Amino acid sequence: MLIDLADGWHAELDRGPDWLFVRLSGLQRGGGNVSLADAIWQLLQQNLAHRLVLELDDLPILPSHVIGELVKLHKRINTEGGLMRICGLSDECQSVLRMNRLDARFPHYGSRHDAVMGHYPAQPR
């Protein structure tokens, strides 16, 4: 199901056992009336889900305001006893998280399946 989210963002939703899968796409503007984190949190509440996989395959870049929204959402989900995982990041987006020292908070999973199972990718040597 494709829905409109906050400030030009779109999300494709899918449900799995105990998980909500959200594939983000859109304009990536900042400063709208409803934050991206709040919009995704509302989706979790509406779907009675506590576990989230964000599929970010369609994001060519990861601007600082989006990183801030991810941090905000992650804190909120963890505070409520939930789980948030990210998959589908480009190499460039992964390096942005590393540069901001957020790669431990947001480990990257290669696929939706790996994110659900918690399989970490092989670490480069």
C-alpha positions in Angstrom: 0.0 0.0 0.0 1.4 3.4 -1.0 0.6 6.4 1.2 1.6 10.0 1.5 3.6 10.9 4.6 5.0 14.1 6.0 6.4 17.0 3.8 6.6 15.3 0.4 7.6 11.8 1.6 5.8 8.7 0.4 5.8 5.3 2.0 5.1 1.8 0.7 3.8 -0.2 3.6 3.9 -4.0 4.1 3.1 -6.1 7.2 4.9 -9.2 8.3 4.5 -11.2 11.5 5.3 -8.7 14.3 6.9 -6.2 11.8 6.0 -3.2 9.8 8.0 -2.6 6.7 8.2 1.0 5.4 9.9 1.8 2.0 10.6 5.5 1.9 10.7 7.7 -1.2 10.1 11.3 -1.8 11.3 14.8 -1.9 13.3 14.9 1.4 12.5 18.5 2.3 12.9 19.6 5.8 10.8 21.8 8.0 7.3 20.6 7.3 4.3 20.7 9.7 4.7 17.0 10.6 8.1 15.4 11.0 9.0 12.2 9.2 9.7 10.6 12.6 6.2 11.5 13.9 4.6 10.3 10.7 6.3 6.9 10.8 5.5 6.7 14.6 1.8 7.2 13.7 2.0 4.4 11.2 3.4 2.1 13.9 0.6 3.0 16.2 -2.1 2.6 13.6 -0.8 -0.8 12.7 -0.2 -1.9 16.3 3.4 -2.7 15.5 6.5 -2.3 17.7 9.1 -3.5 15.2 10.0 -1.5 12.2 12.2 -2.1 9.1 12.9 1.0 7.2 13.8 0.2 3.6 15.9 3.1 2.3 16.8 1.8 -1.2 15.2 4.8 -2.9 17.3 7.4 -1.0 20.2 8.5 -3.1 21.5 10.8 -0.3 21.1 11.0 3.5 20.8 14.7 4.5 21.4 15.8 8.0 17.7 16.6 8.7 16.8 13.0 7.7 19.5 11.6 10.0 18.0 13.7 12.8 14.6 12.2 12.1 16.0 8.7 12.1 17.6 9.4 15.5 14.4 10.8 16.9 12.4 7.8 15.6 14.9 5.3 16.9 14.9 6.9 20.4 11.1 6.9 20.5 10.8 3.2 19.4 13.5 2.1 21.9 11.8 4.0 24.7 8.6 2.1 24.0 10.4 -1.3 23.9 10.3 -1.6 20.2 12.9 -2.3 17.5 14.0 -0.4 14.5 16.3 -1.7 11.7 17.4 -0.2 8.4 18.2 -1.9 5.1 18.9 -0.8 1.6 21.3 2.1 2.2 23.7 3.0 -0.6 27.4 2.9 0.1 27.4 6.7 0.2 24.6 6.8 2.8 26.3 4.2 4.9 29.5 6.3 4.9 27.5 9.3 6.0 26.3 7.3 9.0 29.9 6.2 9.8 31.2 9.7 9.6 28.5 10.8 12.1 29.3 7.8 14.3 25.8 6.4 13.9 26.7 3.1 12.3 26.5 1.3 15.6 23.1 2.7 16.3 21.9 2.0 12.8 23.6 -1.2 11.6 22.9 -1.7 8.0 21.3 -4.9 6.8 21.4 -6.0 3.2 17.8 -7.0 2.9 14.5 -7.0 4.6 15.0 -10.7 5.6 18.4 -10.0 7.1 17.0 -7.0 9.1 14.2 -9.2 10.5 16.6 -12.0 11.4 19.3 -9.6 12.7 22.0 -11.0 10.4 24.8 -8.5 10.3 26.6 -8.1 7.0 30.2 -9.3 6.6 32.6 -6.7 7.9 35.3 -5.6 5.5 38.8 -6.3 6.6 
